[in-house]
Amino acid sequence: MFQYFRNNIITSLIYVSVFFIFIYSYTTYEDPAVSEQRNIEECINTFSTKDESFVQDTDEIYIIGHAYGTQKSEDLGISNKLIKLFNGFNTKKNTIVLTGDFVVDNSLDELKKVKYLIEENFSNYLIAVGNHDVGYSGYQSDNLKENKNFETIFMKDLFIKDFGSFSLIAANFSTYNWEPNQSSKDIINAYIENTEDETIFLFSHQLFWLEETNNEIKPNSWSMLTQDLKADSLSWLKNNNKNIVVISGDFGANGEPPYCKNIDNKTFIASGISDKDDDKFLIIRFTNEEFYITIEGF
């Protein structure tokens, strides 16, 4: 009799244990896509000064890579989904950063249209020039030729802005070695040496840091590159112990979600759109002293 009760008790305990394990697994399960985005958001906010609850009553900086979306569109400039986004939100007091390839065809007319669009919708803008923006595409060279149209319309290819607790720098990496020219490097280093901001956001089109991150991802294009990438991708930068957040836009043509990796005091992020349903972009939400980065859908 004792053995009978003993076996029943053991069986009951097993059933109860299995039940609670099931309940625990069910309540703690997280969709892999949600988990991946959460991990990426933690990575991109390594140097942020606030947490994810910090999203109300803040100014915003929109960061959008590969803004023309897809070449299959009839539009030669900024993607229609972005134009709808601008029309749907009051962005006039905010800033936009375009991380390259915001036009398919860099004709003067297309560049003028984009300049008008961003000036009508944003108080400030920065542009990290892409290969299409300067008129160069390795696979469409019959239609695009490198030219000075971008400089004619925008007057410069280096943009720097101080936001109080952090700074934004957008430079032209559309070069043979995927580095800014020496003049831009000198200006960037002089600025970093003199600013008191602890965090510097450096925007590029090209994923010039791929070798440093063990080539874990691939860019949309290798256009213009004629030299091997460096393992120390920012060897030219005198960072003065600043936190460096690099955000590059030549990514996402096949619908890839944003990528992020931290190495020492550097964070490398790739993010771009391609006119797909699950396209993502980044927003820096900030006050005078605090900031946090979010990943947003359209």
WOKA-V336614 format. One record per residue. N is the residue number from 1. PHI is phi in whole degrees, -180 to 180 (* if undefined). OMEGA is omega in radians with two decimals (* if undefined). BURIAL is I if it has 16 or more other C-alpha atoms within 10 Angstrom, else O. Layout:
n = [N,N]
phi = [PHI,PHI]
omega = [OMEGA,OMEGA]
burial = [BURIAL,BURIAL]
This chain:
n = [1,2,3,4,5,6,7,8,9,10,11,12,13,14,15,16,17,18,19,20,21,22,23,24,25,26,27,28,29,30,31,32,33,34,35,36,37,38,39,40,41,42,43,44,45,46,47,48,49,50,51,52,53,54,55,56,57,58,59,60,61,62,63,64,65,66,67,68,69,70,71,72,73,74,75,76,77,78,79,80,81,82,83,84,85,86,87,88,89,90,91,92,93,94,95,96,97,98,99,100,101,102,103,104,105,106,107,108,109,110,111,112,113,114,115,116,117,118,119,120,121,122,123,124,125,126,127,128,129,130,131,132,133,134,135,136,137,138,139,140,141,142,143,144,145,146,147,148,149,150,151,152,153,154,155,156,157,158,159,160,161,162,163,164,165,166,167,168,169,170,171,172,173,174,175,176,177,178,179,180,181,182,183,184,185,186,187,188,189,190,191,192,193,194,195,196,197,198,199,200,201,202,203,204,205,206,207,208,209,210,211,212,213,214,215,216,217,218,219,220,221,222,223,224,225,226,227,228,229,230,231,232,233,234,235,236,237,238,239,240,241,242,243,244,245,246,247,248,249,250,251,252,253,254,255,256,257,258,259,260,261,262,263,264,265,266,267,268,269,270,271,272,273,274,275,276,277,278,279,280,281,282,283,284,285,286,287,288,289,290,291,292,293,294,295,296,297,298]
phi = [*,-58,-62,-63,-64,-62,-65,-64,-63,-62,-61,-63,-62,-63,-62,-64,-62,-61,-61,-70,-64,-63,-61,-63,-64,-67,-76,-101,-68,-131,-54,-54,-66,-66,-62,-64,-64,-63,-63,-66,-64,-64,-66,-69,-103,-53,-107,-67,-102,-137,-105,-68,-75,-88,-134,-104,54,-122,-79,-135,-123,-86,-121,-133,-102,55,-70,-78,80,-128,-74,-73,-73,-76,-78,-100,-115,-59,-57,-60,-67,-73,-61,-64,-62,-62,-70,-87,-127,-84,-101,-62,-90,-103,-117,-122,-118,-100,-97,89,56,-98,-134,-82,-114,-91,-64,-59,-64,-66,-65,-63,-60,-66,-60,-63,-62,-74,-72,-75,-110,-137,-80,-142,-149,-132,-133,-98,-64,-100,-63,-67,-69,-99,89,-125,-149,-63,-101,-138,-67,-70,-100,-119,-128,-58,-151,-105,-61,-60,-65,-63,-86,-99,73,-158,-129,-133,-125,-135,-145,-97,-113,98,-108,-154,-127,-112,-132,-117,-125,-92,-100,-82,-136,-66,-116,57,-132,-63,-70,-63,-60,-66,-59,-63,-66,-62,-65,-64,-65,-62,-64,-101,-82,-93,-62,-83,-120,-118,-93,-113,-105,-140,-87,-73,-87,-69,-100,-59,-65,-68,-102,62,51,-71,-132,-121,-78,-62,-154,-103,-53,81,-74,-125,-127,-67,-74,-90,-67,-103,-68,-115,-61,-81,-89,-92,-83,49,62,-79,-83,-111,-112,-97,-124,-119,-106,-85,-157,95,-62,-105,85,-66,-72,-55,-115,-150,-149,-102,-137,57,-96,-123,-120,-111,-128,-121,-156,-156,-113,-150,61,-106,-61,-101,-55,-128,-141,-112,-131,-93,-102,-152,-119,-64,-124,-129,-153,-149,-109,-121,-101,-121,-105,-89]
omega = [3.13,-3.14,-3.14,3.13,-3.13,-3.13,3.12,3.12,3.14,3.13,-3.14,3.12,3.11,3.13,3.14,3.14,3.12,3.14,-3.11,3.07,3.12,-3.14,-3.13,-3.13,-3.12,-3.06,-3.12,-3.14,3.07,3.13,-3.11,3.14,3.11,3.13,3.14,3.13,3.11,3.11,3.12,-3.14,3.07,-3.14,-3.07,-3.14,-3.14,-3.08,3.13,-3.06,3.06,3.13,-3.01,3.09,-3.07,-3.10,-3.10,3.05,3.11,2.93,-3.01,3.02,3.13,-3.14,-3.02,3.11,3.08,-2.92,3.05,3.05,-3.11,3.10,3.11,3.12,3.07,-3.14,3.13,3.14,-3.08,-3.12,3.11,-3.12,3.07,3.11,3.09,3.10,-3.14,-3.13,-3.09,-3.11,3.05,-3.05,-2.97,-3.14,-3.02,-3.09,3.02,3.02,3.06,-3.09,2.93,-3.10,3.05,2.98,3.00,-3.12,-3.07,3.03,3.13,-3.14,-3.13,3.12,3.09,3.13,-3.13,3.14,3.11,-3.10,-3.08,3.10,3.09,-3.00,-3.07,3.12,3.13,3.04,3.02,-3.12,2.95,-2.92,3.06,-3.10,3.09,-3.09,3.08,3.03,-3.09,3.01,-3.07,-3.09,-3.13,-2.97,3.09,-3.10,-3.08,3.08,3.14,-3.08,-3.08,-3.08,-3.14,-3.14,3.12,-3.08,-3.03,2.99,-3.13,3.07,3.05,-3.09,3.14,3.10,3.14,3.14,3.04,3.12,3.11,3.13,3.05,3.06,3.08,-3.03,3.14,3.08,3.14,-3.07,-3.07,-3.13,-3.13,3.02,3.04,3.07,-3.01,3.12,3.11,3.10,-3.13,-3.14,3.14,-3.12,3.11,3.13,-3.11,3.14,-3.03,-3.13,3.07,3.13,-3.10,-3.09,3.12,3.00,3.13,-3.06,3.09,2.95,-3.06,3.04,-3.04,-3.04,-3.05,-3.13,-3.14,3.14,3.04,3.07,-3.11,3.10,3.11,3.10,3.02,-3.04,3.02,-3.04,3.02,-3.08,3.11,3.13,3.07,3.07,-3.09,3.07,3.02,-2.92,-3.14,-3.12,-3.13,-3.03,3.05,-2.93,3.05,3.12,3.06,2.94,-3.09,3.09,-3.14,3.10,-3.05,-2.95,-3.06,-3.00,3.02,-3.12,3.14,3.10,-3.14,3.06,3.10,3.14,3.11,3.03,3.10,3.04,-3.11,-3.11,-3.13,3.01,-3.14,-3.07,3.01,-3.10,3.10,-3.11,-3.13,-3.13,3.05,-3.06,-3.07,3.07,3.11,2.98,-3.06,3.00,2.94,3.10,-2.97,2.90,-3.12,-3.02,-3.03,3.04,3.10,-3.08,3.09,3.02,-3.04,3.00,-3.10,*]
burial = [O,O,O,O,O,O,O,O,O,O,O,O,O,O,O,O,O,O,O,O,O,O,O,O,O,O,O,O,O,O,O,O,O,O,O,O,I,O,O,I,I,I,I,I,I,I,I,I,O,I,O,O,O,I,I,O,O,I,I,I,I,I,I,I,I,I,I,I,I,I,O,O,O,O,I,I,I,I,I,O,I,I,O,O,O,I,O,O,O,O,I,O,O,I,I,I,I,I,I,I,I,I,I,I,I,I,I,O,O,I,I,I,O,I,O,O,O,I,O,O,I,I,O,O,I,I,I,I,I,I,I,I,I,I,I,I,I,O,O,O,O,O,O,I,I,O,O,O,I,I,O,O,O,O,O,O,I,I,I,I,O,O,O,O,I,I,I,I,I,I,I,I,I,I,I,O,I,I,I,I,O,O,O,I,I,O,O,I,O,O,O,I,O,O,I,O,I,I,I,I,I,I,I,I,I,I,I,I,I,I,O,I,I,O,O,O,O,O,I,I,I,I,I,I,I,O,O,O,I,O,O,O,I,I,O,O,O,O,I,O,O,I,I,I,I,I,I,I,I,I,I,I,I,O,I,I,I,I,I,I,O,O,O,O,O,I,I,I,I,I,I,I,I,I,I,I,O,O,I,I,I,I,I,I,I,I,O,O,O,I,I,I,I,I,I,O,O,O]
